Amino acid sequence: MKRLVLLHSHDPLVLLKNSLAMPKLLYLLRTFSCSTNPLLADFDKILRTGLCTILNVDLNEGQWLQASLPVADGGWE
């Protein structure tokens, strides 16, 4: 995440969306037996912090919930 902020804002957003926040990866992590792993909360925190840093905005809880939806449902994933 630290290196993504060195790029122009659109490029890291595309990288973040298409590599780290892949919906299929997140689906697998949350539906298999590892769904209760506390590291998932850390992963979400890293994604949220990265998105806030890249976009230069502070997302409240409602905005983050919407951003974490699939694109078809109004989110960025």
C-alpha positions as a printed NumPy array, in Angstrom:
array([[  0.   ,   0.   ,   0.   ],
       [  2.849,   2.379,   0.769],
       [  4.108,   2.162,  -2.8  ],
       [  0.672,   2.579,  -4.381],
       [  0.411,   6.17 ,  -3.148],
       [  3.438,   7.053,  -5.273],
       [  1.407,   6.495,  -8.458],
       [ -1.328,   8.667,  -9.928],
       [ -4.639,   7.944,  -8.179],
       [ -6.33 ,   6.022, -11.012],
       [ -3.562,   3.441, -11.434],
       [ -3.434,   2.25 ,  -7.811],
       [ -7.232,   2.174,  -7.676],
       [ -7.287,  -0.214, -10.648],
       [ -4.52 ,  -2.327,  -9.108],
       [ -6.283,  -2.444,  -5.763],
       [ -9.612,  -3.348,  -7.291],
       [ -8.335,  -6.011,  -9.677],
       [ -5.746,  -7.735,  -7.541],
       [ -6.228,  -7.308,  -3.793],
       [ -9.98 ,  -6.901,  -3.646],
       [-10.966,  -9.568,  -6.138],
       [-14.555, -10.529,  -5.389],
       [-13.883, -14.236,  -5.977],
       [-10.973, -14.203,  -3.522],
       [-13.016, -12.392,  -0.88 ],
       [-15.931, -14.769,  -1.439],
       [-13.694, -17.801,  -0.922],
       [-12.11 , -16.343,   2.197],
       [-15.463, -15.596,   3.787],
       [-17.343, -18.79 ,   2.896],
       [-14.824, -21.502,   3.738],
       [-13.777, -22.613,   7.192],
       [-11.38 , -19.675,   7.507],
       [-14.237, -17.154,   7.657],
       [-13.802, -16.703,  11.403],
       [-10.087, -16.019,  11.133],
       [ -9.204, -12.665,  12.745],
       [ -6.777, -11.942,   9.905],
       [ -9.761, -11.222,   7.639],
       [-10.506,  -8.129,   9.726],
       [ -6.887,  -7.055,   9.28 ],
       [ -7.194,  -7.63 ,   5.527],
       [-10.334,  -5.464,   5.432],
       [ -8.582,  -2.754,   7.432],
       [ -5.644,  -2.733,   5.008],
       [ -8.005,  -2.508,   2.021],
       [ -9.982,   0.316,   3.627],
       [ -6.866,   2.252,   4.612],
       [ -5.419,   1.81 ,   1.136],
       [ -8.612,   2.985,  -0.54 ],
       [ -8.86 ,   6.01 ,   1.76 ],
       [ -5.23 ,   6.896,   1.094],
       [ -5.492,   6.481,  -2.679],
       [ -8.72 ,   8.476,  -2.945],
       [ -7.63 ,  11.003,  -0.303],
       [-10.968,  10.719,   1.517],
       [-12.043,   9.36 ,   4.883],
       [-14.796,   6.777,   4.448],
       [-17.306,   6.402,   7.243],
       [-18.764,   2.965,   8.028],
       [-21.727,   3.331,   5.65 ],
       [-19.548,   4.504,   2.795],
       [-17.133,   1.616,   3.354],
       [-20.001,  -0.893,   3.357],
       [-21.212,   0.48 ,   0.032],
       [-17.69 ,   0.512,  -1.418],
       [-17.241,  -3.139,  -0.462],
       [-20.289,  -4.207,  -2.481],
       [-19.867,  -5.711,  -5.964],
       [-19.935,  -3.199,  -8.831],
       [-23.346,  -4.459,  -9.963],
       [-24.722,  -3.464,  -6.559],
       [-23.122,  -0.009,  -6.472],
       [-19.717,  -0.819,  -5.013],
       [-16.203,  -0.69 ,  -6.407],
       [-15.334,  -4.381,  -6.084]])
